[in-house]
Amino acid sequence: MIPLAFLMPGQRGRIVTLDVGRGKARRLMEMGLLPGEFVEVISNSVGPVVIRVRGMMLAIGRNVASRIWVEVT
Amino acid sequence: MVREILVAIAGSPNVGKSTLFNRITGGDVHVANWPGVTLTRTEGYIEHHNVKIKVVDLPGTYSFSAQDIGELIAREFLVKEKPDVLVVVVDATSLEKSLYLAVMAMELYDRVVVAVNMIDAASKRGLHIDFQGLKSRLGVPVVPISALKGIGVGVLLDRILEVAEGKTIRRESLKIDYDGLEPYIYEIARHLRIKGALKDYPPRWAAIRLLEGDDKIFEELKKVDQDLADYVRSVRERAEIELGEDPEKIAIGSRYMFIDDLVKSCVARVRLATPSLSERLDKVMLHPIFGPIAATFVILATFFLIFAVNTGFPLNIILEHLGYGELAGLVEEYSLSGVLGLMFDWLSTTVGGWMNSLGYNGWLTSLITEGLIGSLGTLISFVPLLLMAYIFLGAMQDSGLFPRAAVAYDNLFRRFGLSGRAFFPAALGMGCSVAAVVSTRGIDDDRERMVTAMTSPLIPCQARLLVLLTIASAAFANPLHQSILTVSIYILSFILYLLTSKLLNKYLFKVEHAPDLLMELPPYHRPSLRVIWWYARSNTEHFLRRAGLLILGLGIATWYLLNFGPSGFLSNGNIAGSYAAMLGRLLVPITGLIGLPDWRYALAFEVGFVAKEGLLITFSSIAGVPDPIEALKSIGITPVKAISLALAMNYYVPCLATVAALFTELRIGKYVIITILMELGLALITASLVYWSALFLGFI
């Protein structure tokens, strides 16, 4: 299990937990970032991590992306 | 009598909700604020089959959880105003995501119509949607539409009327299987029903929300029944322990499970999408180095165009540099601001001549030709500036470029306690500071919204660009030197924008870390002129309505100060004896600090508060020369004075319209005053630094 922010562009992962506090977790889950969901990293260098989840592209701040734990698939 | 019904439109960001709203209402809309908050409320009227329909555009939200102000407003509207029909817009190309809000809406509300937007784009991508299947599974009318092309809108209106008249009534509200949560939902709903608490909401819905930990509803329950609230809390805690999972996660997961199941049975993908232009573009836009460069390039190119149309700059300077002096003059003269200026000059002279011939040549003529027509000219001159700024913003947003630019700039802006979103007001500020301040309402972090509203007026707007160019041309003969001065002021302004944001974050709001970005990046598409026009028009109208009277009123007050003195009305333009000049003389010790110890500059600053172009008008009337460049030369401008004047003019105070916008956006008088003092301070510091170092180095 590694933070989403550690994934390379093109890598896919499955969300395990959101270690971000209640309000933020709710927002993320409602946008489709649920534990169990598959995500693909589109770009990840400096700044926000851009991922694809549920057919939608989402930019997530690096802080938050470091606290979303995924299993690499 | 014509019947009237109330229809609300809800939808997540980027599903085309506003496009549908404008398509239905034909762009004839009323823009206002939701009570007590800085969130735009748009409504419009139409008539369909003899029924008058009032349409309200709800804030774009991802859910009805009441987590932020937009979600709360949307939910309260449904619960309190009970619209006859709620239209939920979903995106045909990403049903698996956009149906979430629709599902939440259908759990809460029974009179729903689902509008599946962008069906044209979906079929292009090889998506086949079984609308009949969706309809029978959801139990509400489902209408395929393309808001952009106007497909299906008539059918949608028919369905809206049918639901409003009760012709298509859902047999029972949408029931999602909440799996392990069900017994707890049942338990809480039963108690709510028995005690008759929270009657505004469906009991099952309220029970689910309470289990999910909806603070807003829990507070409401606590107010009416403390015992029940305590009981609900205990059920929630028990559920969490017994299920070994957060009820919130189960609830959201169950909704998405329902959606996945729905999409699986009703959507077929007949071919795989080929790697699109979108992906190739994103290779550049999301690149750590090329991204910011590309974003900057797009913004600069757009503003080059806007500036050239509105003011002639920088095309005129380039042409002049290439030796096409005459052409440069033409470009300047026939720029929008040039044409508008000519028009109002002509109007003022014609009316003046006409009044003179009727025997009126006293203050009344002056009031009408200078006071009234002059301020009307100021007001109208804002229109192209604002319109252009909004067209620019609309195009950037509609094409999907802006969110990418926010991602690109995020890394830089974080160092100053801002997120990439703070890039919008800064870019827009080059068009018009009013638009920049108003655009901060798109930022959802409250502190970041306030900070950027306070600092974005530092970015030179187009009005200031005009003044800046005039000052530069008056003091420097070489177009290259003129350009250097202009560009340096822009660069300095961006630096000051970031630095003051950092300082305000640190000392006023006492927060240092930047808010985290969480933003959807919609696929690129060619911006629709219609959508951009709707957007630009309604926003510009909104501004004119709000600030129009204020600008006219203060314009006339300024006219009075300029044309009246202790000796009464000053005929033949004897400005030196006016109240304004007297005030100017009082201000000389201050302008002296920046090397302009002359009441004429002080007077120009006074007038420039109404609108920054006022500086130029003042110089012209003091010198009695219509061309402000010649006027500035005649009052003895030097390069050092010009730099000092340019800096002071840019920062000393946001213009009147911007101050008005600051009041409505910040809603806290203290912050507006801090903004004004901060700008005044920056003007004094930068301009006096130039003046005193020039003095010290022996340039003067």
Interface residues (C-beta under 8 A of the other chain):
Chain A: R22 G23 A25 R26 R27 L28 M29 E30 M31 G32 L34 P35 G36 I42 S43 S45 V46 G47 P48 V50 R54 G55 M56 M57 L58 A59 I60 G61 R62 N63 V64
Chain B: Y62 S63 S65 Q67 T93 S94 E96 K97 Y100 G213 E248 K249 I252 G253 Y256 D282 L286 H287 P288 P403 A406 V407 A408 D410 N411 R414 S419 G420 P515 D516 L517 L518 M519 E520 L521 P522 P523
